[in-house]
Amino acid sequence: MTATAMPHGAGRHAYRLIGGAGDRAVANGLSNAAWYKSPVPRSLLKALMRRGDARAAWDTLLWYLLIAGAGAIVFASLHTAWLVPALLLYSTLYAGPADSRWHEAGHATAFRTPWLNDLLYQIASFQVMRRPTVWRWSHARHHTDTLITGRDPEIQVQLPIRPLVVIADFFGLTLAPSEFAKMLVNASGRMIAEEATFIPASEWPRVIREARLWLAAHVAVVAAAVAIGSWLPLLMIGPLPSICGAWLYNFFGITQHACLPENVLDHRLNSRTVLMNPVSRFLYWNMNYHVEHHMYPLVPYHALPALHDAVKADCPPPSPSLWASYREVISALRRQWRDPGYAVVRPLPARDSDLKTRIDHAALG
Amino acid sequence: MPRWVEAVPFASLEEEEPVRFDHEGRSYVLVRTGGRVYALDGLCTHEAADLSEGLVNGHVLECPKHSGRFDVRDGRALRVPARVGLRTYETKTEGGLVYIDIEHGA
């Protein structure tokens, strides 16, 4: 099945939050709209939404032990040919899982104790290089207006496809440099105009304060490198490990929404659930259950497999593996390169054949 | 003058389970927790999500959409993206029914 992702000629400018397709989306009722939710008995949902501290504390401790172990390997590999793969391993563990930890803590679903979520959010944000307050509001908008063109600031694969941009983004060559530059702008006391559209003015001082703290942290890392006469601090903290480890979270994350239709009000159609092995699910904190997460964002990561079981009969079949999802995504990307109007449409259960799922292109006109 | 409106049977309120009540075009949420019943505006001040679909933990009511949090005792916003508090309403229980004073929201 196929559907039109965007009309020909709409162009990448449609994704701009200022002057893009957002105003039309608002006018057509696509913003802050009512989204389809698969029914889940309230008692079950309530049980799934409950959170604790122990599971996330253990997972977080294990993650930082892995980072520390990789750091030890880096030190043991100094002045050897193993240093480069050791640094790649370290960076992958430093930045790869930081994306899902940033995400889960941002939803305040990792821990029951609020300050633990806030602490993990701040640290993981630095590791993955996402300015904390900016991305907190960006992600709130992503959940309100998921893949609504001109409204969602987190549409990763934009149409028409630019292959080099997709590849550069996959390998982290766009996010960290862009975030670093924007941090400098914020640290100078200014907001990025597009970001100011989704961040309330009352939060701007926080954005600027955080940017200055981050800048001080980066300066401290450079100072440490100079003081000890080594590149190592720069290779282990800051933009470089963020870039070098980004491939992992993009490897998982691109499957979330890539090549699925924009401007539909049903997460079963614009999000993808992918079945993964336990190691990947640990590294990605179960964000592979992405349809489920978008439907019920209060459900903690460790309860998403159970939520998946509860709603799967009402959802398209999940991708059975990362391999299968990549076959679909790469094939669709190639087709979208030639035809920006193409999108993958995941089949809904038969009983939904008469469901009035709205696919509205008017916002893009 | 208070304007008491019959809302729901007390027995229908489970501990820490938010319940929606609509009256005259407005939505309210009732929360029974810590031995008391609280009534607040029923839609999140951030993006008007239905708070009765959220989660109650002690005196904290959490929005189901973006995890904005409110103190059910005074309606204070505790966590962004909720920044504006909810109006709260007096409640009373008589004859097994919960009433709320919709005239005097605080």
Interface residues (C-beta under 8 A of the other chain):
Chain A: N32 K46 M49 R50 H107 A108 T109 R112 P114 R136 W137 A140 H143 T144 P200 S202 E203 Y296 P297 L298
Chain B: E17 H46 E47 A48 G54 L55 N57 E62 P64 K65 H66 S67 R69 R79 V80 P81 R83
